[in-house]
Amino acid sequence: MRSEIGTRWYFGWNIVAAAAVLTLLSTGMRLGIGPYFLPIARELGLSRTALSAIMAAAMLCYGLALPLAGFLVSRYGTRAVLLAGAAASLLATVLAANTQSAAMFLFAFAGLLSVGLAFTSPVALTPVIGHWFTRHRGMALFFLATSAMAGLAVVTPVTALAVSAFGWRATLAGFGVVLAACTLAAALFLMRDVAPLNTDLLPEEARAQRVHAATLPQPLEPSEAVRTATFWKIAFGLFCCGFSMHLLGTHGMPMLMDHGFDAPTSAMTIGLVGVAAIAGSVLLGGLADKMPRRNLLAAVYLVRGLGFIALVLASSGLELYFAATLMGLVWAGGAALSAAILADVYGLRLVGPLYGLAYFGHQMGAALGSFAGGWAYERFGTHWVAFGACALLLAAGALVSLQLPRRAAPLMAPAPAPAR
């Protein structure tokens, strides 16, 4: 896209492109565990419940690292955090790929790799994009969502093919090398935390923005923001989002194979969710800057819940692909809309820390979804318990999202009383 000032290319879109590649890789790894799941369980001698517990620990470690990533970005900048993430991810994948021990796999995969992925995640990249964009902030953040879904679409089937051809160890190590190389290039050549004064605003919009900013009272402090109901409503929605994403990413492929579909069909179905999400996120990105974001967020959660029910009910390839497409069209919206609403309500200064804290709710849900899918199947002999609970959670997330504020202006603390 061209800059709104003149005809020059706006450099912010280069940052979005680099962030999109990193998000594709890091999110694709987190959501594309399915092809690794059964081979790792067989080779390390782990039950589904035990490996699900390791995956749940990975989600929790990732969630704990996200607020740290947000804090470090605000303190040391995006470049330093990305470089640390690249180093941690490369070391973790090499260790995990060479382990024969479940304990070492837990440390490398669930611990160290989770930190590396958190430091290269959308939470680490959202603040720099928020600073570079005002007019097209919703669209720019949805490019991250699009790339996350492209990660699901690309990484899952590619990983399935690579695991089949080279084994899970070589595939995991190769992923670490690719992620580290891309992160290094993005951090050194493209990431710039300091944005132009007027960002992507038109001249008249920039003037109006300055006038509006001069009239605003003092912003909330982080400790005050986390005590507001709006923050916790966003965090609950992200909890539901995380539960659903990682239930599908970890147990979607095993569930489909248990229902009689072969491995290639199952992998392609999960990939189709990502393919449909690419188109869906382009549509949602345009709508995010034009309609109330809370309504759009509620619709995302509700339709996704219906998609989970349709996926479990599917008994033919056509029904399977319909369910995957339905889910995919709204798969990308939860995190991007939540980040945009946080920026709207609390202002850019708090986006990094608050998004990291709220996204911990996402990872709490991710941990529970990763564990519940394996535990519930072994305990009850059916996938309906976990997948049905997921649909109910998403319906609750939709209702809570409708209670978010409509306002687009940042929520501020009351102005101090004038001195007498």
C-alpha positions in Angstrom: 0.0 0.0 0.0 1.1 3.5 -0.7 1.7 6.1 2.0 -1.3 8.4 2.6 1.2 11.3 2.4 2.3 11.6 -1.2 2.9 8.5 -3.3 5.8 7.0 -1.4 5.6 3.4 0.0 4.9 3.5 3.7 7.6 1.7 5.5 5.2 0.4 8.1 3.9 -2.2 5.6 7.5 -3.6 5.5 7.3 -4.2 9.2 3.9 -5.8 8.8 5.3 -8.1 6.1 8.2 -9.2 8.3 5.9 -9.6 11.3 3.6 -11.7 9.1 6.4 -14.2 8.2 7.4 -14.6 11.8 3.8 -15.1 12.9 3.3 -17.7 10.2 6.2 -19.7 11.5 5.8 -19.3 15.2 2.0 -19.7 15.3 2.2 -22.4 12.7 4.4 -24.4 15.1 2.1 -23.8 18.1 -1.1 -24.7 16.2 0.4 -27.5 14.0 1.4 -30.0 16.7 -1.0 -32.6 15.3 1.5 -34.2 12.8 4.1 -34.6 15.6 1.7 -35.9 18.2 1.4 -39.6 17.5 5.0 -40.2 16.3 6.4 -38.5 19.5 4.1 -40.5 21.7 5.1 -43.8 20.1 8.8 -43.1 20.1 9.1 -41.7 23.6 6.6 -44.3 25.0 4.1 -41.8 26.2 0.3 -42.2 26.5 -2.0 -39.6 24.9 -2.7 -38.2 28.3 1.0 -37.9 29.2 1.9 -36.2 26.0 -1.2 -34.0 26.3 0.1 -32.9 29.7 3.4 -31.9 28.1 1.6 -29.9 25.5 -0.5 -28.3 28.2 2.7 -27.4 30.0 4.1 -25.9 26.8 1.0 -23.7 26.5 1.3 -22.5 30.1 5.0 -21.7 29.7 4.2 -19.8 26.5 1.5 -17.9 28.3 3.8 -17.0 31.2 6.4 -15.8 28.8 4.0 -13.5 26.9 3.7 -10.8 29.6 7.5 -10.9 29.9 7.8 -10.5 26.1 5.5 -7.4 26.2 7.4 -5.9 29.1 10.8 -6.5 27.5 9.6 -5.0 24.2 8.6 -1.8 26.0 11.9 -1.7 27.9 14.5 -2.9 25.3 12.7 -2.7 22.0 11.4 -5.2 19.5 14.7 -6.1 17.9 16.4 -7.3 21.1 13.4 -9.5 22.0 13.3 -11.1 18.6 17.0 -11.9 18.7 16.6 -13.5 22.1 13.6 -15.5 20.8 15.6 -16.7 17.8 18.4 -18.0 19.9 16.0 -19.7 22.4 14.0 -21.4 19.6 17.0 -22.7 17.8 18.6 -24.2 21.0 15.3 -25.7 22.0 14.5 -27.5 18.8 18.1 -28.9 18.6 17.7 -30.3 22.2 14.2 -31.7 21.6 15.2 -33.3 18.4 18.1 -35.2 20.0 16.4 -36.3 23.2 15.5 -39.8 24.2 14.0 -38.7 27.5 10.5 -37.5 28.2 12.0 -35.2 30.9 14.4 -33.5 28.5 11.7 -33.2 25.9 9.5 -31.5 28.5 12.3 -29.0 29.3 13.3 -28.3 25.7 9.9 -28.4 24.0 7.5 -27.2 26.7 9.9 -24.8 28.4 12.6 -23.3 26.2 10.8 -23.5 22.9 7.7 -21.9 24.4 9.8 -18.9 25.5 11.4 -18.6 22.1 8.0 -18.7 20.4 6.6 -16.1 22.8 9.4 -13.8 22.0 8.6 -14.1 18.2 4.8 -14.0 18.7 2.2 -11.5 17.8 2.3 -10.2 21.4 5.9 -9.1 20.8 5.1 -7.7 17.4 1.7 -6.0 18.1 3.2 -2.9 19.8 5.5 -1.9 16.9 2.6 -2.3 14.5 0.3 -0.3 16.8 2.8 2.5 16.8 3.2 2.6 13.0 -0.5 2.5 12.2 -3.5 4.6 13.3 -5.8 4.8 10.3 -5.3 1.2 9.2 -4.5 -0.3 12.6 -7.3 -2.9 12.4 -6.2 -4.0 8.9 -2.5 -4.1 9.9 -3.2 -6.3 12.9 -5.4 -8.6 10.8 -2.4 -9.2 8.6 -0.9 -10.9 11.6 -4.0 -12.9 12.0 -3.9 -13.8 8.3 -0.4 -15.0 8.6 -1.2 -17.0 11.7 -3.8 -18.8 9.7 -1.5 -19.2 6.8 0.8 -20.9 9.3 -1.9 -23.4 10.1 -2.6 -23.9 6.4 1.0 -24.3 5.4 2.9 -25.7 8.4 0.4 -28.5 9.2 0.4 -30.3 5.8 4.1 -29.5 5.2 5.0 -30.8 8.6 2.9 -33.9 8.0 4.8 -34.6 4.8 8.2 -33.9 6.4 7.5 -36.1 9.4 6.5 -38.9 7.0 9.6 -38.5 4.9 12.3 -37.5 7.5 10.8 -38.3 10.9 9.7 -35.9 13.6 13.3 -35.2 14.9 14.7 -33.9 11.6 11.5 -31.9 10.9 11.6 -30.2 14.3 15.3 -29.3 14.0 14.7 -28.0 10.5 11.9 -25.8 11.7 14.2 -24.3 14.3 16.8 -23.3 11.7 14.2 -21.7 9.4 12.6 -19.7 12.3 16.0 -18.5 13.6 17.1 -17.4 10.1 13.9 -15.4 9.3 13.9 -13.8 12.8 17.5 -12.7 12.5 16.8 -11.1 9.1 13.7 -9.3 10.3 15.2 -8.0 13.5 18.4 -6.7 11.9 17.0 -5.1 8.7 13.3 -4.2 9.2 12.2 -3.7 12.8 12.0 0.0 13.8 10.2 0.9 17.0 10.2 4.7 16.3 7.3 5.5 13.9 6.7 8.8 12.0 4.9 11.5 14.0 1.7 11.2 12.1 1.9 7.5 11.3 -0.3 6.6 8.4 -2.9 9.4 8.9 -3.9 11.8 6.2 -2.8 15.4 7.0 -6.2 16.5 8.1 -6.6 13.4 10.2 -3.3 14.0 11.9 -4.3 17.6 12.8 -7.6 16.3 14.2 -5.7 13.6 16.2 -3.4 16.2 17.7 -6.3 18.4 18.8 -8.1 15.4 20.3 -5.0 14.2 22.1 -4.5 17.6 23.7 -7.9 17.4 25.3 -7.5 13.9 26.8 -7.0 13.5 30.6 -4.3 11.4 32.1 -4.2 7.7 30.9 -4.7 4.8 33.2 -1.7 3.1 34.8 -1.3 -0.7 34.0 -2.2 -1.6 37.6 -5.5 0.4 37.2 -6.2 -1.1 33.8 -6.0 -4.7 34.9 -8.7 -4.0 37.6 -11.3 -2.9 35.0 -14.0 -5.2 33.8 -13.2 -4.6 30.2 -9.7 -6.1 30.5 -11.1 -9.3 32.1 -13.8 -9.6 29.5 -11.2 -9.5 26.8 -9.0 -12.0 28.7 -12.0 -14.4 29.1 -12.7 -14.2 25.3 -9.0 -15.0 24.6 -9.3 -17.9 27.1 -12.1 -19.4 24.9 -10.1 -18.6 21.8 -7.0 -20.4 23.1 -9.0 -23.5 24.2 -10.5 -23.9 20.7 -7.4 -23.2 18.7 -5.2 -25.7 20.6 -7.9 -28.3 21.0 -8.1 -28.3 17.2 -4.3 -27.9 16.6 -3.4 -30.8 19.0 -6.3 -33.2 18.7 -8.1 -32.2 15.5 -6.1 -34.6 13.4 -6.1 -37.5 15.8 -9.9 -37.0 16.3 -10.5 -37.2 12.5 -8.4 -40.3 12.2 -10.3 -41.9 15.1 -13.5 -41.1 13.1 -12.2 -43.1 10.1 -10.5 -40.4 8.0 -7.0 -41.2 6.7 -4.0 -39.1 7.7 -3.7 -37.1 4.5 -7.4 -36.1 4.6 -7.2 -35.2 8.2 -4.1 -33.1 7.7 -5.6 -31.3 4.7 -8.7 -30.6 6.7 -6.8 -28.8 9.4 -4.9 -27.0 6.6 -8.2 -26.0 5.0 -9.1 -24.2 8.2 -6.0 -22.1 7.7 -6.7 -21.6 4.0 -10.2 -20.4 4.6 -9.0 -18.2 7.5 -6.7 -16.3 5.1 -9.7 -15.2 3.0 -11.8 -14.7 6.1 -9.2 -12.5 7.8 -8.9 -10.2 4.8 -12.7 -9.7 5.0 -12.6 -9.3 8.8 -9.7 -6.9 8.6 -11.7 -4.5 6.4 -14.7 -4.8 8.7 -12.6 -4.2 11.8 -12.1 -0.5 10.8 -15.7 0.1 9.8 -18.1 -1.6 12.3 -18.2 -2.0 16.1 -15.4 -4.4 16.9 -17.2 -6.0 19.9 -20.0 -7.2 17.5 -17.5 -8.6 15.1 -15.6 -10.4 17.9 -18.8 -11.9 19.2 -19.7 -13.2 15.7 -16.2 -14.7 15.4 -16.6 -16.7 18.6 -20.2 -17.9 17.9 -19.6 -19.1 14.4 -16.3 -20.8 15.4 -18.3 -22.8 18.1 -20.8 -23.9 15.5 -17.9 -25.1 13.3 -16.6 -27.4 16.1 -20.0 -29.1 16.3 -20.1 -29.5 12.5 -16.5 -30.9 12.5 -17.3 -33.7 14.9 -20.6 -34.5 13.2 -19.0 -34.8 9.7 -19.3 -38.2 8.2 -18.1 -37.6 4.7 -15.3 -35.6 3.0 -17.8 -33.0 1.8 -19.2 -32.4 5.2 -15.7 -32.3 6.6 -14.6 -29.6 4.2 -17.7 -27.6 4.8 -17.1 -27.6 8.6 -13.4 -26.7 8.1 -14.3 -23.8 5.8 -17.0 -22.5 8.2 -14.5 -22.5 11.1 -11.7 -21.1 8.9 -13.7 -18.0 7.9 -13.7 -16.8 11.5 -10.7 -18.5 12.8 -8.3 -15.5 12.7 -10.4 -12.8 14.4 -10.1 -13.4 18.1 -6.6 -12.2 18.9 -6.5 -9.4 16.3 -9.8 -7.9 17.4 -8.9 -8.2 21.0 -5.6 -6.4 20.4 -7.4 -3.6 18.5 -10.0 -3.2 21.2 -7.2 -3.0 23.9 -5.6 -0.2 21.8 -8.9 1.6 21.4 -9.9 1.4 25.1 -6.6 1.8 26.9 -4.3 3.6 24.4 -1.1 2.5 22.7 1.2 2.9 25.7 -0.4 0.0 27.4 -0.9 -2.3 24.4 2.2 -4.4 24.9 1.9 -5.1 28.7 -1.9 -5.5 28.6 -2.0 -7.7 25.5 0.7 -9.9 27.0 -1.3 -10.2 30.3 -4.6 -10.8 28.5 -3.0 -13.3 26.1 -2.0 -15.3 29.2 -5.7 -16.1 29.4 -5.4 -17.4 25.8 -2.7 -19.7 26.9 -4.5 -20.9 30.0 -7.3 -21.9 27.6 -4.7 -23.4 25.2 -3.2 -25.5 28.0 -6.6 -26.8 29.1 -7.7 -27.5 25.5 -4.4 -29.4 24.8 -4.8 -31.5 27.9 -8.6 -32.0 27.9 -8.7 -33.4 24.3 -6.4 -36.3 25.2 -7.7 -36.8 28.8 -11.4 -36.7 27.9 -11.0 -39.1 25.0 -9.2 -41.7 27.2 -11.6 -41.1 30.1 -14.9 -41.2 28.2 -14.0 -42.9 24.8 -15.5 -40.0 22.8 -14.3 -36.7 21.4 -17.7 -35.1 22.1 -16.8 -34.2 25.7 -13.9 -31.9 24.8 -15.2 -30.6 21.5 -18.8 -30.0 22.8 -17.3 -28.1 25.8 -15.4 -26.0 23.4 -18.5 -25.0 21.5 -20.2 -24.0 24.8 -17.2 -22.0 25.9 -17.1 -20.1 22.6 -20.8 -19.3 22.9 -20.1 -17.8 26.4 -17.2 -15.8 24.9 -19.5 -14.4 22.3 -22.0 -13.2 25.0 -19.2 -11.7 27.1 -17.8 -9.9 24.0 -21.1 -8.2 23.4 -20.6 -6.5 26.8 -17.4 -4.7 25.8 -17.5 -0.9 25.3 -18.5 0.5 22.0 -16.2 3.5 22.3 -13.2 4.0 20.1 -11.6 6.7 22.2 -9.1 5.5 24.8 -10.5 4.9 28.2 -8.8 7.4 30.6 -8.5 8.0 34.3 -10.5 11.0 35.6 -8.7 14.2 35.1 -7.2 15.6 38.4 -9.3 18.2 40.2 -8.0 21.7 39.6 -6.0 23.2 42.5 -7.9 25.6 44.7 
